[in-house]
Amino acid sequence: MQQERNALLALLKDECEKYTQIPSSENRAKQEQKKFIYGIMTASRVVGISYEELETIVNAMSTQPQFKDLDEKLAVPTYIRDKVQLEL
């Protein structure tokens, strides 16, 4: 049971991060991602994750989208957006 809890919490964190990466101009994509996050939160409650644990993850999420449109997002190189460390 603990593995399921940890997996759901990790998935929720990842999906919340993806949500903040969606440009604010893409309303439909944001709505779909938000519904998916709500589904994960519902599943989390089924396996016994408390509201407080869920609230900490959601509150840690940035409230402002990082990019206002797709052009602005694409202006930042992928390795920087995804925080990839380059090895030389």
PyMOL Python script that loads the backbone (N, CA, C, O; Angstrom):
from pymol import cmd

cmd.read_pdbstr("""\
ATOM      1  N   MET A   1       0.825  -1.199   0.000  1.00  0.00           N
ATOM      2  CA  MET A   1       0.000   0.000   0.000  1.00  0.00           C
ATOM      3  C   MET A   1       0.863   1.254   0.000  1.00  0.00           C
ATOM      4  O   MET A   1       0.518   2.250  -0.636  1.00  0.00           O
ATOM      5  N   GLN A   2       1.988   1.206   0.716  1.00  0.00           N
ATOM      6  CA  GLN A   2       2.873   2.364   0.776  1.00  0.00           C
ATOM      7  C   GLN A   2       3.454   2.684  -0.599  1.00  0.00           C
ATOM      8  O   GLN A   2       3.653   3.853  -0.932  1.00  0.00           O
ATOM      9  N   GLN A   3       3.725   1.657  -1.395  1.00  0.00           N
ATOM     10  CA  GLN A   3       4.265   1.880  -2.740  1.00  0.00           C
ATOM     11  C   GLN A   3       3.256   2.622  -3.609  1.00  0.00           C
ATOM     12  O   GLN A   3       3.625   3.518  -4.368  1.00  0.00           O
ATOM     13  N   GLU A   4       1.982   2.248  -3.496  1.00  0.00           N
ATOM     14  CA  GLU A   4       0.941   2.929  -4.272  1.00  0.00           C
ATOM     15  C   GLU A   4       0.829   4.394  -3.855  1.00  0.00           C
ATOM     16  O   GLU A   4       0.674   5.280  -4.695  1.00  0.00           O
ATOM     17  N   ARG A   5       0.909   4.633  -2.561  1.00  0.00           N
ATOM     18  CA  ARG A   5       0.851   6.014  -2.057  1.00  0.00           C
ATOM     19  C   ARG A   5       2.001   6.842  -2.623  1.00  0.00           C
ATOM     20  O   ARG A   5       1.798   7.948  -3.123  1.00  0.00           O
ATOM     21  N   ASN A   6       3.210   6.289  -2.537  1.00  0.00           N
ATOM     22  CA  ASN A   6       4.383   7.014  -3.028  1.00  0.00           C
ATOM     23  C   ASN A   6       4.307   7.232  -4.531  1.00  0.00           C
ATOM     24  O   ASN A   6       4.673   8.299  -5.024  1.00  0.00           O
ATOM     25  N   ALA A   7       3.830   6.221  -5.267  1.00  0.00           N
ATOM     26  CA  ALA A   7       3.711   6.342  -6.724  1.00  0.00           C
ATOM     27  C   ALA A   7       2.697   7.421  -7.094  1.00  0.00           C
ATOM     28  O   ALA A   7       2.943   8.221  -7.996  1.00  0.00           O
ATOM     29  N   LEU A   8       1.565   7.447  -6.406  1.00  0.00           N
ATOM     30  CA  LEU A   8       0.552   8.470  -6.694  1.00  0.00           C
ATOM     31  C   LEU A   8       1.040   9.873  -6.345  1.00  0.00           C
ATOM     32  O   LEU A   8       0.780  10.823  -7.083  1.00  0.00           O
ATOM     33  N   LEU A   9       1.738  10.004  -5.235  1.00  0.00           N
ATOM     34  CA  LEU A   9       2.265  11.318  -4.858  1.00  0.00           C
ATOM     35  C   LEU A   9       3.306  11.797  -5.867  1.00  0.00           C
ATOM     36  O   LEU A   9       3.332  12.976  -6.218  1.00  0.00           O
ATOM     37  N   ALA A  10       4.157  10.897  -6.330  1.00  0.00           N
ATOM     38  CA  ALA A  10       5.160  11.256  -7.338  1.00  0.00           C
ATOM     39  C   ALA A  10       4.483  11.628  -8.650  1.00  0.00           C
ATOM     40  O   ALA A  10       4.874  12.594  -9.305  1.00  0.00           O
ATOM     41  N   LEU A  11       3.465  10.858  -9.031  1.00  0.00           N
ATOM     42  CA  LEU A  11       2.735  11.155 -10.266  1.00  0.00           C
ATOM     43  C   LEU A  11       2.036  12.509 -10.164  1.00  0.00           C
ATOM     44  O   LEU A  11       2.040  13.288 -11.117  1.00  0.00           O
ATOM     45  N   LEU A  12       1.444  12.782  -9.020  1.00  0.00           N
ATOM     46  CA  LEU A  12       0.770  14.068  -8.821  1.00  0.00           C
ATOM     47  C   LEU A  12       1.758  15.228  -8.943  1.00  0.00           C
ATOM     48  O   LEU A  12       1.453  16.236  -9.580  1.00  0.00           O
ATOM     49  N   LYS A  13       2.928  15.092  -8.345  1.00  0.00           N
ATOM     50  CA  LYS A  13       3.943  16.144  -8.451  1.00  0.00           C
ATOM     51  C   LYS A  13       4.346  16.368  -9.906  1.00  0.00           C
ATOM     52  O   LYS A  13       4.462  17.508 -10.358  1.00  0.00           O
ATOM     53  N   ASP A  14       4.560  15.265 -10.639  1.00  0.00           N
ATOM     54  CA  ASP A  14       4.952  15.370 -12.052  1.00  0.00           C
ATOM     55  C   ASP A  14       3.870  16.046 -12.882  1.00  0.00           C
ATOM     56  O   ASP A  14       4.158  16.922 -13.698  1.00  0.00           O
ATOM     57  N   GLU A  15       2.623  15.636 -12.671  1.00  0.00           N
ATOM     58  CA  GLU A  15       1.525  16.198 -13.449  1.00  0.00           C
ATOM     59  C   GLU A  15       1.273  17.663 -13.099  1.00  0.00           C
ATOM     60  O   GLU A  15       0.895  18.446 -13.969  1.00  0.00           O
ATOM     61  N   CYS A  16       1.475  18.038 -11.853  1.00  0.00           N
ATOM     62  CA  CYS A  16       1.351  19.450 -11.472  1.00  0.00           C
ATOM     63  C   CYS A  16       2.440  20.273 -12.157  1.00  0.00           C
ATOM     64  O   CYS A  16       2.192  21.396 -12.597  1.00  0.00           O
ATOM     65  N   GLU A  17       3.639  19.715 -12.244  1.00  0.00           N
ATOM     66  CA  GLU A  17       4.732  20.396 -12.956  1.00  0.00           C
ATOM     67  C   GLU A  17       4.390  20.556 -14.436  1.00  0.00           C
ATOM     68  O   GLU A  17       4.627  21.611 -15.023  1.00  0.00           O
ATOM     69  N   LYS A  18       3.832  19.507 -15.035  1.00  0.00           N
ATOM     70  CA  LYS A  18       3.427  19.582 -16.446  1.00  0.00           C
ATOM     71  C   LYS A  18       2.346  20.645 -16.633  1.00  0.00           C
ATOM     72  O   LYS A  18       2.344  21.370 -17.628  1.00  0.00           O
ATOM     73  N   TYR A  19       1.432  20.732 -15.673  1.00  0.00           N
ATOM     74  CA  TYR A  19       0.356  21.722 -15.748  1.00  0.00           C
ATOM     75  C   TYR A  19       0.917  23.136 -15.804  1.00  0.00           C
ATOM     76  O   TYR A  19       0.432  23.972 -16.566  1.00  0.00           O
ATOM     77  N   THR A  20       1.938  23.402 -14.998  1.00  0.00           N
ATOM     78  CA  THR A  20       2.508  24.747 -14.989  1.00  0.00           C
ATOM     79  C   THR A  20       3.302  25.033 -16.253  1.00  0.00           C
ATOM     80  O   THR A  20       3.566  26.196 -16.560  1.00  0.00           O
ATOM     81  N   GLN A  21       3.690  24.001 -16.993  1.00  0.00           N
ATOM     82  CA  GLN A  21       4.439  24.174 -18.236  1.00  0.00           C
ATOM     83  C   GLN A  21       3.526  24.521 -19.420  1.00  0.00           C
ATOM     84  O   GLN A  21       4.007  24.987 -20.453  1.00  0.00           O
ATOM     85  N   ILE A  22       2.233  24.300 -19.278  1.00  0.00           N
ATOM     86  CA  ILE A  22       1.294  24.571 -20.368  1.00  0.00           C
ATOM     87  C   ILE A  22       1.095  26.078 -20.482  1.00  0.00           C
ATOM     88  O   ILE A  22       0.754  26.729 -19.495  1.00  0.00           O
ATOM     89  N   PRO A  23       1.304  26.642 -21.675  1.00  0.00           N
ATOM     90  CA  PRO A  23       1.102  28.086 -21.846  1.00  0.00           C
ATOM     91  C   PRO A  23      -0.336  28.497 -21.504  1.00  0.00           C
ATOM     92  O   PRO A  23      -1.276  27.739 -21.746  1.00  0.00           O
ATOM     93  N   SER A  24      -0.499  29.668 -20.955  1.00  0.00           N
ATOM     94  CA  SER A  24      -1.828  30.130 -20.540  1.00  0.00           C
ATOM     95  C   SER A  24      -2.773  30.311 -21.720  1.00  0.00           C
ATOM     96  O   SER A  24      -3.989  30.355 -21.535  1.00  0.00           O
ATOM     97  N   SER A  25      -2.236  30.417 -22.920  1.00  0.00           N
ATOM     98  CA  SER A  25      -3.092  30.583 -24.095  1.00  0.00           C
ATOM     99  C   SER A  25      -3.748  29.273 -24.525  1.00  0.00           C
ATOM    100  O   SER A  25      -4.687  29.293 -25.321  1.00  0.00           O
ATOM    101  N   GLU A  26      -3.280  28.146 -24.020  1.00  0.00           N
ATOM    102  CA  GLU A  26      -3.833  26.836 -24.386  1.00  0.00           C
ATOM    103  C   GLU A  26      -4.835  26.381 -23.328  1.00  0.00           C
ATOM    104  O   GLU A  26      -4.545  25.520 -22.498  1.00  0.00           O
ATOM    105  N   ASN A  27      -6.022  26.985 -23.383  1.00  0.00           N
ATOM    106  CA  ASN A  27      -7.035  26.741 -22.358  1.00  0.00           C
ATOM    107  C   ASN A  27      -7.500  25.295 -22.315  1.00  0.00           C
ATOM    108  O   ASN A  27      -7.664  24.718 -21.240  1.00  0.00           O
ATOM    109  N   ARG A  28      -7.712  24.714 -23.483  1.00  0.00           N
ATOM    110  CA  ARG A  28      -8.220  23.332 -23.530  1.00  0.00           C
ATOM    111  C   ARG A  28      -7.216  22.362 -22.903  1.00  0.00           C
ATOM    112  O   ARG A  28      -7.602  21.483 -22.132  1.00  0.00           O
ATOM    113  N   ALA A  29      -5.947  22.516 -23.227  1.00  0.00           N
ATOM    114  CA  ALA A  29      -4.914  21.636 -22.668  1.00  0.00           C
ATOM    115  C   ALA A  29      -4.835  21.805 -21.157  1.00  0.00           C
ATOM    116  O   ALA A  29      -4.653  20.829 -20.429  1.00  0.00           O
ATOM    117  N   LYS A  30      -4.973  23.042 -20.683  1.00  0.00           N
ATOM    118  CA  LYS A  30      -4.938  23.283 -19.235  1.00  0.00           C
ATOM    119  C   LYS A  30      -6.135  22.623 -18.548  1.00  0.00           C
ATOM    120  O   LYS A  30      -5.988  22.046 -17.471  1.00  0.00           O
ATOM    121  N   GLN A  31      -7.317  22.706 -19.163  1.00  0.00           N
ATOM    122  CA  GLN A  31      -8.513  22.088 -18.588  1.00  0.00           C
ATOM    123  C   GLN A  31      -8.360  20.571 -18.514  1.00  0.00           C
ATOM    124  O   GLN A  31      -8.697  19.955 -17.503  1.00  0.00           O
ATOM    125  N   GLU A  32      -7.848  19.974 -19.594  1.00  0.00           N
ATOM    126  CA  GLU A  32      -7.671  18.524 -19.614  1.00  0.00           C
ATOM    127  C   GLU A  32      -6.661  18.081 -18.563  1.00  0.00           C
ATOM    128  O   GLU A  32      -6.872  17.081 -17.877  1.00  0.00           O
ATOM    129  N   GLN A  33      -5.571  18.819 -18.436  1.00  0.00           N
ATOM    130  CA  GLN A  33      -4.551  18.473 -17.443  1.00  0.00           C
ATOM    131  C   GLN A  33      -5.108  18.624 -16.033  1.00  0.00           C
ATOM    132  O   GLN A  33      -4.814  17.814 -15.154  1.00  0.00           O
ATOM    133  N   LYS A  34      -5.916  19.666 -15.817  1.00  0.00           N
ATOM    134  CA  LYS A  34      -6.506  19.880 -14.492  1.00  0.00           C
ATOM    135  C   LYS A  34      -7.447  18.728 -14.141  1.00  0.00           C
ATOM    136  O   LYS A  34      -7.458  18.274 -12.997  1.00  0.00           O
ATOM    137  N   LYS A  35      -8.237  18.249 -15.104  1.00  0.00           N
ATOM    138  CA  LYS A  35      -9.134  17.119 -14.856  1.00  0.00           C
ATOM    139  C   LYS A  35      -8.332  15.865 -14.524  1.00  0.00           C
ATOM    140  O   LYS A  35      -8.721  15.089 -13.651  1.00  0.00           O
ATOM    141  N   PHE A  36      -7.223  15.666 -15.215  1.00  0.00           N
ATOM    142  CA  PHE A  36      -6.367  14.517 -14.941  1.00  0.00           C
ATOM    143  C   PHE A  36      -5.808  14.598 -13.528  1.00  0.00           C
ATOM    144  O   PHE A  36      -5.759  13.594 -12.817  1.00  0.00           O
ATOM    145  N   ILE A  37      -5.386  15.789 -13.123  1.00  0.00           N
ATOM    146  CA  ILE A  37      -4.870  15.983 -11.763  1.00  0.00           C
ATOM    147  C   ILE A  37      -5.962  15.698 -10.731  1.00  0.00           C
ATOM    148  O   ILE A  37      -5.690  15.086  -9.698  1.00  0.00           O
ATOM    149  N   TYR A  38      -7.195  16.137 -11.002  1.00  0.00           N
ATOM    150  CA  TYR A  38      -8.296  15.847 -10.083  1.00  0.00           C
ATOM    151  C   TYR A  38      -8.513  14.340  -9.957  1.00  0.00           C
ATOM    152  O   TYR A  38      -8.798  13.841  -8.868  1.00  0.00           O
ATOM    153  N   GLY A  39      -8.377  13.613 -11.071  1.00  0.00           N
ATOM    154  CA  GLY A  39      -8.514  12.155 -11.040  1.00  0.00           C
ATOM    155  C   GLY A  39      -7.438  11.507 -10.182  1.00  0.00           C
ATOM    156  O   GLY A  39      -7.714  10.586  -9.414  1.00  0.00           O
ATOM    157  N   ILE A  40      -6.216  11.991 -10.318  1.00  0.00           N
ATOM    158  CA  ILE A  40      -5.117  11.467  -9.497  1.00  0.00           C
ATOM    159  C   ILE A  40      -5.388  11.754  -8.016  1.00  0.00           C
ATOM    160  O   ILE A  40      -5.129  10.915  -7.154  1.00  0.00           O
ATOM    161  N   MET A  41      -5.909  12.940  -7.739  1.00  0.00           N
ATOM    162  CA  MET A  41      -6.207  13.299  -6.346  1.00  0.00           C
ATOM    163  C   MET A  41      -7.310  12.406  -5.778  1.00  0.00           C
ATOM    164  O   MET A  41      -7.260  12.026  -4.609  1.00  0.00           O
ATOM    165  N   THR A  42      -8.302  12.072  -6.600  1.00  0.00           N
ATOM    166  CA  THR A  42      -9.369  11.174  -6.155  1.00  0.00           C
ATOM    167  C   THR A  42      -8.813   9.785  -5.863  1.00  0.00           C
ATOM    168  O   THR A  42      -9.140   9.179  -4.842  1.00  0.00           O
ATOM    169  N   ALA A  43      -7.972   9.287  -6.761  1.00  0.00           N
ATOM    170  CA  ALA A  43      -7.341   7.982  -6.542  1.00  0.00           C
ATOM    171  C   ALA A  43      -6.466   8.010  -5.289  1.00  0.00           C
ATOM    172  O   ALA A  43      -6.387   7.023  -4.558  1.00  0.00           O
ATOM    173  N   SER A  44      -5.822   9.128  -5.051  1.00  0.00           N
ATOM    174  CA  SER A  44      -4.975   9.266  -3.869  1.00  0.00           C
ATOM    175  C   SER A  44      -5.793   9.144  -2.592  1.00  0.00           C
ATOM    176  O   SER A  44      -5.358   8.523  -1.623  1.00  0.00           O
ATOM    177  N   ARG A  45      -6.958   9.727  -2.598  1.00  0.00           N
ATOM    178  CA  ARG A  45      -7.827   9.639  -1.423  1.00  0.00           C
ATOM    179  C   ARG A  45      -8.267   8.201  -1.184  1.00  0.00           C
ATOM    180  O   ARG A  45      -8.425   7.786  -0.036  1.00  0.00           O
ATOM    181  N   VAL A  46      -8.469   7.432  -2.261  1.00  0.00           N
ATOM    182  CA  VAL A  46      -8.894   6.041  -2.128  1.00  0.00           C
ATOM    183  C   VAL A  46      -7.826   5.203  -1.424  1.00  0.00           C
ATOM    184  O   VAL A  46      -8.152   4.323  -0.628  1.00  0.00           O
ATOM    185  N   VAL A  47      -6.554   5.475  -1.715  1.00  0.00           N
ATOM    186  CA  VAL A  47      -5.483   4.694  -1.079  1.00  0.00           C
ATOM    187  C   VAL A  47      -5.049   5.284   0.263  1.00  0.00           C
ATOM    188  O   VAL A  47      -4.085   4.811   0.865  1.00  0.00           O
ATOM    189  N   GLY A  48      -5.747   6.306   0.730  1.00  0.00           N
ATOM    190  CA  GLY A  48      -5.516   6.793   2.086  1.00  0.00           C
ATOM    191  C   GLY A  48      -4.609   7.998   2.228  1.00  0.00           C
ATOM    192  O   GLY A  48      -4.145   8.283   3.332  1.00  0.00           O
ATOM    193  N   ILE A  49      -4.343   8.706   1.159  1.00  0.00           N
ATOM    194  CA  ILE A  49      -3.529   9.917   1.255  1.00  0.00           C
ATOM    195  C   ILE A  49      -4.421  11.049   1.786  1.00  0.00           C
ATOM    196  O   ILE A  49      -5.536  11.250   1.304  1.00  0.00           O
ATOM    197  N   SER A  50      -3.929  11.762   2.756  1.00  0.00           N
ATOM    198  CA  SER A  50      -4.744  12.791   3.412  1.00  0.00           C
ATOM    199  C   SER A  50      -4.858  14.052   2.558  1.00  0.00           C
ATOM    200  O   SER A  50      -4.065  14.289   1.647  1.00  0.00           O
ATOM    201  N   TYR A  51      -5.869  14.848   2.886  1.00  0.00           N
ATOM    202  CA  TYR A  51      -6.049  16.130   2.208  1.00  0.00           C
ATOM    203  C   TYR A  51      -4.841  17.036   2.430  1.00  0.00           C
ATOM    204  O   TYR A  51      -4.449  17.792   1.540  1.00  0.00           O
ATOM    205  N   GLU A  52      -4.261  16.953   3.614  1.00  0.00           N
ATOM    206  CA  GLU A  52      -3.117  17.801   3.927  1.00  0.00           C
ATOM    207  C   GLU A  52      -1.921  17.476   3.024  1.00  0.00           C
ATOM    208  O   GLU A  52      -1.225  18.381   2.562  1.00  0.00           O
ATOM    209  N   GLU A  53      -1.684  16.175   2.772  1.00  0.00           N
ATOM    210  CA  GLU A  53      -0.584  15.788   1.884  1.00  0.00           C
ATOM    211  C   GLU A  53      -0.827  16.296   0.464  1.00  0.00           C
ATOM    212  O   GLU A  53       0.085  16.792  -0.198  1.00  0.00           O
ATOM    213  N   LEU A  54      -2.073  16.164   0.013  1.00  0.00           N
ATOM    214  CA  LEU A  54      -2.414  16.648  -1.330  1.00  0.00           C
ATOM    215  C   LEU A  54      -2.298  18.164  -1.402  1.00  0.00           C
ATOM    216  O   LEU A  54      -1.809  18.715  -2.389  1.00  0.00           O
ATOM    217  N   GLU A  55      -2.746  18.819  -0.362  1.00  0.00           N
ATOM    218  CA  GLU A  55      -2.712  20.281  -0.333  1.00  0.00           C
ATOM    219  C   GLU A  55      -1.277  20.802  -0.391  1.00  0.00           C
ATOM    220  O   GLU A  55      -1.011  21.810  -1.045  1.00  0.00           O
ATOM    221  N   THR A  56      -0.357  20.128   0.281  1.00  0.00           N
ATOM    222  CA  THR A  56       1.046  20.590   0.241  1.00  0.00           C
ATOM    223  C   THR A  56       1.610  20.515  -1.166  1.00  0.00           C
ATOM    224  O   THR A  56       2.349  21.404  -1.588  1.00  0.00           O
ATOM    225  N   ILE A  57       1.270  19.467  -1.891  1.00  0.00           N
ATOM    226  CA  ILE A  57       1.769  19.331  -3.264  1.00  0.00           C
ATOM    227  C   ILE A  57       1.161  20.405  -4.158  1.00  0.00           C
ATOM    228  O   ILE A  57       1.867  21.056  -4.927  1.00  0.00           O
ATOM    229  N   VAL A  58      -0.144  20.583  -4.052  1.00  0.00           N
ATOM    230  CA  VAL A  58      -0.826  21.564  -4.904  1.00  0.00           C
ATOM    231  C   VAL A  58      -0.392  22.979  -4.558  1.00  0.00           C
ATOM    232  O   VAL A  58      -0.229  23.799  -5.462  1.00  0.00           O
ATOM    233  N   ASN A  59      -0.201  23.292  -3.294  1.00  0.00           N
ATOM    234  CA  ASN A  59       0.230  24.634  -2.897  1.00  0.00           C
ATOM    235  C   ASN A  59       1.661  24.930  -3.325  1.00  0.00           C
ATOM    236  O   ASN A  59       2.019  26.088  -3.541  1.00  0.00           O
ATOM    237  N   ALA A  60       2.479  23.893  -3.447  1.00  0.00           N
ATOM    238  CA  ALA A  60       3.860  24.085  -3.892  1.00  0.00           C
ATOM    239  C   ALA A  60       3.924  24.391  -5.388  1.00  0.00           C
ATOM    240  O   ALA A  60       4.932  24.888  -5.890  1.00  0.00           O
ATOM    241  N   MET A  61       2.854  24.093  -6.076  1.00  0.00           N
ATOM    242  CA  MET A  61       2.782  24.330  -7.522  1.00  0.00           C
ATOM    243  C   MET A  61       2.700  25.829  -7.782  1.00  0.00           C
ATOM    244  O   MET A  61       2.010  26.555  -7.067  1.00  0.00           O
ATOM    245  N   SER A  62       3.401  26.282  -8.801  1.00  0.00           N
ATOM    246  CA  SER A  62       3.367  27.697  -9.173  1.00  0.00           C
ATOM    247  C   SER A  62       1.968  28.061  -9.660  1.00  0.00           C
ATOM    248  O   SER A  62       1.362  27.316 -10.430  1.00  0.00           O
ATOM    249  N   THR A  63       1.457  29.203  -9.211  1.00  0.00           N
ATOM    250  CA  THR A  63       0.126  29.614  -9.638  1.00  0.00           C
ATOM    251  C   THR A  63       0.139  30.307 -10.992  1.00  0.00           C
ATOM    252  O   THR A  63      -0.879  30.340 -11.684  1.00  0.00           O
ATOM    253  N   GLN A  64       1.261  30.848 -11.366  1.00  0.00           N
ATOM    254  CA  GLN A  64       1.377  31.539 -12.646  1.00  0.00           C
ATOM    255  C   GLN A  64       1.966  30.592 -13.693  1.00  0.00           C
ATOM    256  O   GLN A  64       2.952  29.908 -13.420  1.00  0.00           O
ATOM    257  N   PRO A  65       1.374  30.546 -14.885  1.00  0.00           N
ATOM    258  CA  PRO A  65       1.989  29.732 -15.932  1.00  0.00           C
ATOM    259  C   PRO A  65       3.354  30.308 -16.292  1.00  0.00           C
ATOM    260  O   PRO A  65       3.556  31.522 -16.257  1.00  0.00           O
ATOM    261  N   GLN A  66       4.282  29.429 -16.635  1.00  0.00           N
ATOM    262  CA  GLN A  66       5.623  29.896 -16.934  1.00  0.00           C
ATOM    263  C   GLN A  66       5.692  30.625 -18.275  1.00  0.00           C
ATOM    264  O   GLN A  66       6.547  31.487 -18.475  1.00  0.00           O
ATOM    265  N   PHE A  67       4.794  30.278 -19.186  1.00  0.00           N
ATOM    266  CA  PHE A  67       4.826  30.875 -20.523  1.00  0.00           C
ATOM    267  C   PHE A  67       3.425  31.345 -20.897  1.00  0.00           C
ATOM    268  O   PHE A  67       2.430  30.698 -20.574  1.00  0.00           O
ATOM    269  N   LYS A  68       3.368  32.488 -21.587  1.00  0.00           N
ATOM    270  CA  LYS A  68       2.050  32.986 -21.967  1.00  0.00           C
ATOM    271  C   LYS A  68       1.561  32.379 -23.275  1.00  0.00           C
ATOM    272  O   LYS A  68       0.352  32.307 -23.497  1.00  0.00           O
ATOM    273  N   ASP A  69       2.463  31.941 -24.144  1.00  0.00           N
ATOM    274  CA  ASP A  69       2.055  31.273 -25.370  1.00  0.00           C
ATOM    275  C   ASP A  69       3.146  30.312 -25.834  1.00  0.00           C
ATOM    276  O   ASP A  69       4.233  30.264 -25.258  1.00  0.00           O
ATOM    277  N   LEU A  70       2.846  29.560 -26.869  1.00  0.00           N
ATOM    278  CA  LEU A  70       3.767  28.537 -27.352  1.00  0.00           C
ATOM    279  C   LEU A  70       5.063  29.136 -27.876  1.00  0.00           C
ATOM    280  O   LEU A  70       6.130  28.551 -27.688  1.00  0.00           O
ATOM    281  N   ASP A  71       4.992  30.282 -28.525  1.00  0.00           N
ATOM    282  CA  ASP A  71       6.208  30.919 -29.041  1.00  0.00           C
ATOM    283  C   ASP A  71       7.175  31.268 -27.914  1.00  0.00           C
ATOM    284  O   ASP A  71       8.386  31.090 -28.041  1.00  0.00           O
ATOM    285  N   GLU A  72       6.633  31.757 -26.834  1.00  0.00           N
ATOM    286  CA  GLU A  72       7.486  32.099 -25.693  1.00  0.00           C
ATOM    287  C   GLU A  72       8.118  30.839 -25.106  1.00  0.00           C
ATOM    288  O   GLU A  72       9.284  30.845 -24.712  1.00  0.00           O
ATOM    289  N   LYS A  73       7.336  29.758 -25.050  1.00  0.00           N
ATOM    290  CA  LYS A  73       7.867  28.498 -24.528  1.00  0.00           C
ATOM    291  C   LYS A  73       8.988  27.974 -25.423  1.00  0.00           C
ATOM    292  O   LYS A  73      10.017  27.517 -24.926  1.00  0.00           O
ATOM    293  N   LEU A  74       8.792  28.038 -26.728  1.00  0.00           N
ATOM    294  CA  LEU A  74       9.786  27.511 -27.656  1.00  0.00           C
ATOM    295  C   LEU A  74      11.029  28.392 -27.745  1.00  0.00           C
ATOM    296  O   LEU A  74      12.064  27.955 -28.249  1.00  0.00           O
ATOM    297  N   ALA A  75      10.935  29.615 -27.265  1.00  0.00           N
ATOM    298  CA  ALA A  75      12.096  30.505 -27.276  1.00  0.00           C
ATOM    299  C   ALA A  75      13.148  30.050 -26.262  1.00  0.00           C
ATOM    300  O   ALA A  75      14.322  30.400 -26.378  1.00  0.00           O
ATOM    301  N   VAL A  76      12.723  29.275 -25.277  1.00  0.00           N
ATOM    302  CA  VAL A  76      13.654  28.755 -24.273  1.00  0.00           C
ATOM    303  C   VAL A  76      14.090  27.357 -24.720  1.00  0.00           C
ATOM    304  O   VAL A  76      13.236  26.505 -24.962  1.00  0.00           O
ATOM    305  N   PRO A  77      15.383  27.103 -24.835  1.00  0.00           N
ATOM    306  CA  PRO A  77      15.841  25.777 -25.265  1.00  0.00           C
ATOM    307  C   PRO A  77      15.329  24.672 -24.331  1.00  0.00           C
ATOM    308  O   PRO A  77      15.203  24.873 -23.124  1.00  0.00           O
ATOM    309  N   THR A  78      15.044  23.528 -24.903  1.00  0.00           N
ATOM    310  CA  THR A  78      14.469  22.415 -24.158  1.00  0.00           C
ATOM    311  C   THR A  78      15.326  21.995 -22.983  1.00  0.00           C
ATOM    312  O   THR A  78      14.801  21.715 -21.905  1.00  0.00           O
ATOM    313  N   TYR A  79      16.637  21.945 -23.170  1.00  0.00           N
ATOM    314  CA  TYR A  79      17.490  21.498 -22.068  1.00  0.00           C
ATOM    315  C   TYR A  79      17.429  22.460 -20.881  1.00  0.00           C
ATOM    316  O   TYR A  79      17.654  22.052 -19.742  1.00  0.00           O
ATOM    317  N   ILE A  80      17.129  23.718 -21.137  1.00  0.00           N
ATOM    318  CA  ILE A  80      16.973  24.681 -20.039  1.00  0.00           C
ATOM    319  C   ILE A  80      15.589  24.520 -19.408  1.00  0.00           C
ATOM    320  O   ILE A  80      15.459  24.501 -18.184  1.00  0.00           O
ATOM    321  N   ARG A  81      14.551  24.402 -20.252  1.00  0.00           N
ATOM    322  CA  ARG A  81      13.187  24.212 -19.739  1.00  0.00           C
ATOM    323  C   ARG A  81      13.087  22.969 -18.870  1.00  0.00           C
ATOM    324  O   ARG A  81      12.441  22.985 -17.822  1.00  0.00           O
ATOM    325  N   ASP A  82      13.731  21.888 -19.312  1.00  0.00           N
ATOM    326  CA  ASP A  82      13.641  20.615 -18.594  1.00  0.00           C
ATOM    327  C   ASP A  82      14.740  20.437 -17.557  1.00  0.00           C
ATOM    328  O   ASP A  82      14.862  19.374 -16.949  1.00  0.00           O
ATOM    329  N   LYS A  83      15.539  21.483 -17.358  1.00  0.00           N
ATOM    330  CA  LYS A  83      16.600  21.493 -16.346  1.00  0.00           C
ATOM    331  C   LYS A  83      17.561  20.313 -16.499  1.00  0.00           C
ATOM    332  O   LYS A  83      17.901  19.641 -15.524  1.00  0.00           O
ATOM    333  N   VAL A  84      17.990  20.075 -17.736  1.00  0.00           N
ATOM    334  CA  VAL A  84      18.930  18.995 -18.019  1.00  0.00           C
ATOM    335  C   VAL A  84      20.351  19.528 -17.869  1.00  0.00           C
ATOM    336  O   VAL A  84      20.683  20.594 -18.387  1.00  0.00           O
ATOM    337  N   GLN A  85      21.180  18.780 -17.160  1.00  0.00           N
ATOM    338  CA  GLN A  85      22.577  19.158 -16.985  1.00  0.00           C
ATOM    339  C   GLN A  85      23.389  18.588 -18.143  1.00  0.00           C
ATOM    340  O   GLN A  85      23.405  17.375 -18.351  1.00  0.00           O
ATOM    341  N   LEU A  86      24.049  19.438 -18.884  1.00  0.00           N
ATOM    342  CA  LEU A  86      24.875  18.997 -19.996  1.00  0.00           C
ATOM    343  C   LEU A  86      26.265  18.633 -19.498  1.00  0.00           C
ATOM    344  O   LEU A  86      26.854  19.337 -18.679  1.00  0.00           O
ATOM    345  N   GLU A  87      26.773  17.523 -20.006  1.00  0.00           N
ATOM    346  CA  GLU A  87      28.123  17.105 -19.647  1.00  0.00           C
ATOM    347  C   GLU A  87      29.033  17.347 -20.840  1.00  0.00           C
ATOM    348  O   GLU A  87      28.725  16.947 -21.963  1.00  0.00           O
ATOM    349  N   LEU A  88      30.139  17.996 -20.589  1.00  0.00           N
ATOM    350  CA  LEU A  88      31.095  18.283 -21.658  1.00  0.00           C
ATOM    351  C   LEU A  88      32.287  17.366 -21.576  1.00  0.00           C
ATOM    352  O   LEU A  88      33.198  17.464 -22.399  1.00  0.00           O
TER     353      LEU A  88
END
""", "prot")
cmd.dss("prot")
cmd.show_as("cartoon", "prot")
cmd.util.cbc("prot")
cmd.orient("prot")
